[in-house]
Amino acid sequence: MRHIKKLAAPECFEQEKQQRNFNAQTKWKRFGNPCKDVLTQHIKDEQSGLCIYCECDLTHVTAHLEHLAPQEQYPHLRFDYQNLTVSCEGVDCDAEKSRQSCGHRKNNEYDESLFINPITESDIGSYFAFIKDGDDAGAIIPAELSEFHVRRAEYMIRILRLDADFLRKRRKAAKKALIDFVLDYPDFDIDSELSTEREYISFLRYCFAVN
């Protein structure tokens, strides 16, 4: 997970909320296309095309608008742009397409004191570490900070299942692909490449010590 800086909401979203008088009692299903598609794409661009949680590339996967604070418990935030992100469906293709991670895995589980909000917490990356090499390469673990920091990291890893085997394997594959590319192109500037957002960027930056 990494910090996302929110931009201004799409004009159509703010207009629709005002014109249709959306409020805490308005059901989410009343909000539809074409504005919903515009909003989804706008937030995808805001997130550099990556899932808000696992950082997979959203280009070729199914995704959904994700409420950070679940709308059932926080109806007043249902149409709050600061609470809206885009998550992948968390599907492991080797597990009968069950939702194994991220937003739908989290569902309505939300402890406000433990949830690490990627919109409001600019240092979110400091909560997590990764195993770089060996059989467990790609695994995500809490960084060794305070006890409370560790609790929050453990909570996020659990409710989003960021330690799923298929995510670990994908992170490991992303590292190998980058190493192979560097070997093929010795003059390649890895620091420059890792300064931009790409799939599983937090893991790659951790592996190559790019801050």
N, C-alpha and C positions, 0 to 999 in steps of 0.2 A: 504494500500500500504506500502511496505517496500523496503529498499535499496537492490539492487542486485549487487553483485560484478561479473563483467564479467570475464570469463576465456579466454584462447586463443581460437580462432575460429577453427573449425574442419579443418583438413588439406585438405579434399576434397573440401571444400568451397573455400578456398584460391586458390587452384589449378585450380578449374573450372573458377573462376573469371579471372585468369591470362590467361589460355589457350584459353578461349572464348572471351577474351578482353571485359569483361563487363564494361560498363561506364554509364554515366548519360543518354545516349540515348537508352540504352538497356532496353527492356521491361521486367518486372518481370516474365511474363509467359515463357520467354526463359529459366528460371532457373527451372529445374525439378528434378525428381528422377533419380537415388537413392540418390543423394547428398542432395536433399531437405528434405527427411525423416531423414537422418543422422543429418542434421543441426537442424531440429525441435526437435529431441530427445535430442540432445546435449544441447540446450537451456532450454528444460524442466528440465533436470538434474541440470543445472545451477540455475534454479529457485526453486529447491527442489520439483519439480512436481506441483507447484502452479501457478495459473494465475498471470501474472504480475500486474494486477490491483485489482481484487476483492479477490484474494488469495484462490479461490476455488481449490479443488483437481482436477487436469486435467486427472486423471487416467480413469475416466468413462464418460468424456464429450468430445464433439467435440472441437478442438482447432485449431488455425491458427497462422502462423508467422505474427507478428504484427510489423509494422513500427511505432516507437514512433513519429518521425516527418514524416508526411504523404509523401509517395513517389511522389505523384502528384505535391506537392508544393516544395519538396526537392529532386529532382531526383538524385542529386549528392550523396545523402545518401541512395539510394535504396539498394545498396549492401554493405553498411557500417555495419560491424558486431556490432558495438557499438549502432546502431540504431535498431537492430533486437531483438525482444523478442517473447514470446508466450503468447497469450491471449485466454481465453475461448470464446465461441461464445455468451456468455451472454444470454443464452436461459432460460426463465422461463417456465417450463413444464406446468404450469397452465395458460399460456397466449398464447396458440396456437403456441408455439415455435417461437414467435417473438423475435428479438434480443433486449433485454431489457437493457443490460449493456455492459460495457467493450469495447474492440477494435472496433468491428463493429458498436457499438452504437456511438462511437466517430467519426468514419469514417474519414473525412478530416478536421474536426474542430481542429484547432491548433493555439493557440496564444503563440508564443515563449516566451513572457514576463511573461505569467501566468502558462504555463505548468510546472508541477513539474516532472522532469525526474528521475525515480527510479534508473537509472544507475549512474547518475552524482551527485545526491544530497543525501549524506549519512545520512542527518538528516530528511529525508522525513517523517518519522513517527511522528515527532514533530508537523507537520501541522494539524494532525487530532486527534479528540477525539471521544469517543463513549458514548452512553447512556447504562449504565450497567444493569439497572433493570427496572421493570414496563412494562406498555403496549408498550412503545417505545424501549424496550431493543433491542440492536443490531443495532440501528440507528447510522450512522456516521455523525459527525458534525465537523466544523472547530475548532481547538484548539484556545484558547484565547491568541493569540500572537499579533503582530502588525497588523495594518489595511491591509497592503500589504500581510502579511502572510494569513490573513483570506480570502482576495480576491482570492489568489491562491488556497487555499483549497476549497473554494466555487466553483471555476471554475472547478477543477478536479472532484468534486462530481457531478457537473451538467453534464459535457460532457461525463462522464463515467457512469452516473446514479448509483453511488455507494450507493445511499440511496433507491434503489428499494426495495419494500416490500419483495420480495422473498429473497433478500440478507440479509435483516434485520432478517427475520425468520430463515435463515440458520445459521447466526452468533449466534442467540439465542439458536438454537438447539445444536450447537457445544459447547456452554458453559454448557448447561444442561448435555450433554453427558459426559463432563469432570468432572462435579460435581458428577454425578452418579457413575462414575468410582472411584473417590476418596472415596466416601462413602462406596463402595464395598471393597475397598482395603485401609484401614486406614494408612498403612505404606508406601503408595505410595508417592514418592517425586515429588510434582507438579512443583517445581522450575526446577528440572532436565528435566522433560518432556517438559516444556515450553522454555527450552534453545535450543530446536531443532525446525526445521520448521515443521508446520502442518497446516491443513486447517484453515483459518481465524485466523492465529496466532497473527496478530496485535491486533485484538479485544480481544483475550484470554489473551494476555500479559497485555493489558490495564485493563481488569477486575481484574486480579490477581496481578497487580502492579509489573510485571516482566519487567525489562528494559534490 
